[in-house]
């Protein structure tokens, strides 16, 4: 095989592998989002319960009864972890899309790597404009 053909095959192989990783990440995000929505429903239900009551919950394959506050804290912690994982996967997908665009000799998409301002940055902006 000549070097040009070898280069094309390598490029197409890398492109296909990156695309497969994006599809896998997308499926993982959907699965994690399904869990997150279930947790959100459970948290909403637990908000209706009064403090000190016990509630049943499923862990692995066992039903356990614990204080509602304990379950609520566990679910809130799990929600934060799921949010973090989902955001990490989404950021990784953006980087992989940049790799694909580079392999296709297309310019990187502009405006897709924006990050929201955190609360400290918002406070600084308000201080700067005098509000």
Secondary structure as a PSIPRED ss2 file (coil, helix, strand):
# PSIPRED VFORMAT (PSIPRED V4.0)

   1 X C   1.000  0.000  0.000
   2 X C   1.000  0.000  0.000
   3 X H   0.000  1.000  0.000
   4 X H   0.000  1.000  0.000
   5 X H   0.000  1.000  0.000
   6 X H   0.000  1.000  0.000
   7 X H   0.000  1.000  0.000
   8 X H   0.000  1.000  0.000
   9 X H   0.000  1.000  0.000
  10 X H   0.000  1.000  0.000
  11 X H   0.000  1.000  0.000
  12 X H   0.000  1.000  0.000
  13 X H   0.000  1.000  0.000
  14 X H   0.000  1.000  0.000
  15 X H   0.000  1.000  0.000
  16 X H   0.000  1.000  0.000
  17 X H   0.000  1.000  0.000
  18 X H   0.000  1.000  0.000
  19 X H   0.000  1.000  0.000
  20 X H   0.000  1.000  0.000
  21 X H   0.000  1.000  0.000
  22 X H   0.000  1.000  0.000
  23 X H   0.000  1.000  0.000
  24 X H   0.000  1.000  0.000
  25 X H   0.000  1.000  0.000
  26 X H   0.000  1.000  0.000
  27 X H   0.000  1.000  0.000
  28 X H   0.000  1.000  0.000
  29 X H   0.000  1.000  0.000
  30 X H   0.000  1.000  0.000
  31 X H   0.000  1.000  0.000
  32 X H   0.000  1.000  0.000
  33 X H   0.000  1.000  0.000
  34 X H   0.000  1.000  0.000
  35 X H   0.000  1.000  0.000
  36 X H   0.000  1.000  0.000
  37 X H   0.000  1.000  0.000
  38 X H   0.000  1.000  0.000
  39 X H   0.000  1.000  0.000
  40 X H   0.000  1.000  0.000
  41 X H   0.000  1.000  0.000
  42 X H   0.000  1.000  0.000
  43 X H   0.000  1.000  0.000
  44 X H   0.000  1.000  0.000
  45 X H   0.000  1.000  0.000
  46 X H   0.000  1.000  0.000
  47 X H   0.000  1.000  0.000
  48 X C   1.000  0.000  0.000
  49 X C   1.000  0.000  0.000
  50 X C   1.000  0.000  0.000
  51 X C   1.000  0.000  0.000
  52 X C   1.000  0.000  0.000
  53 X C   1.000  0.000  0.000
  54 X E   0.000  0.000  1.000
  55 X E   0.000  0.000  1.000
  56 X E   0.000  0.000  1.000
  57 X E   0.000  0.000  1.000
  58 X E   0.000  0.000  1.000
  59 X E   0.000  0.000  1.000
  60 X C   1.000  0.000  0.000
  61 X C   1.000  0.000  0.000
  62 X E   0.000  0.000  1.000
  63 X E   0.000  0.000  1.000
  64 X E   0.000  0.000  1.000
  65 X E   0.000  0.000  1.000
  66 X E   0.000  0.000  1.000
  67 X E   0.000  0.000  1.000
  68 X H   0.000  1.000  0.000
  69 X H   0.000  1.000  0.000
  70 X H   0.000  1.000  0.000
  71 X H   0.000  1.000  0.000
  72 X H   0.000  1.000  0.000
  73 X H   0.000  1.000  0.000
  74 X H   0.000  1.000  0.000
  75 X H   0.000  1.000  0.000
  76 X H   0.000  1.000  0.000
  77 X H   0.000  1.000  0.000
  78 X H   0.000  1.000  0.000
  79 X H   0.000  1.000  0.000
  80 X H   0.000  1.000  0.000
  81 X H   0.000  1.000  0.000
  82 X H   0.000  1.000  0.000
  83 X H   0.000  1.000  0.000
  84 X H   0.000  1.000  0.000
  85 X H   0.000  1.000  0.000
  86 X H   0.000  1.000  0.000
  87 X H   0.000  1.000  0.000
  88 X H   0.000  1.000  0.000
  89 X H   0.000  1.000  0.000
  90 X H   0.000  1.000  0.000
  91 X H   0.000  1.000  0.000
  92 X H   0.000  1.000  0.000
  93 X H   0.000  1.000  0.000
  94 X H   0.000  1.000  0.000
  95 X H   0.000  1.000  0.000
  96 X H   0.000  1.000  0.000
  97 X H   0.000  1.000  0.000
  98 X H   0.000  1.000  0.000
  99 X H   0.000  1.000  0.000
 100 X H   0.000  1.000  0.000
 101 X H   0.000  1.000  0.000
 102 X H   0.000  1.000  0.000
 103 X H   0.000  1.000  0.000
 104 X C   1.000  0.000  0.000
 105 X C   1.000  0.000  0.000
 106 X C   1.000  0.000  0.000
 107 X C   1.000  0.000  0.000
 108 X C   1.000  0.000  0.000
 109 X C   1.000  0.000  0.000
 110 X C   1.000  0.000  0.000
 111 X C   1.000  0.000  0.000
 112 X C   1.000  0.000  0.000
 113 X C   1.000  0.000  0.000
 114 X C   1.000  0.000  0.000
 115 X C   1.000  0.000  0.000
 116 X C   1.000  0.000  0.000
 117 X C   1.000  0.000  0.000
 118 X C   1.000  0.000  0.000
 119 X H   0.000  1.000  0.000
 120 X H   0.000  1.000  0.000
 121 X H   0.000  1.000  0.000
 122 X H   0.000  1.000  0.000
 123 X H   0.000  1.000  0.000
 124 X H   0.000  1.000  0.000
 125 X H   0.000  1.000  0.000
 126 X H   0.000  1.000  0.000
 127 X H   0.000  1.000  0.000
 128 X H   0.000  1.000  0.000
 129 X H   0.000  1.000  0.000
 130 X C   1.000  0.000  0.000
 131 X C   1.000  0.000  0.000
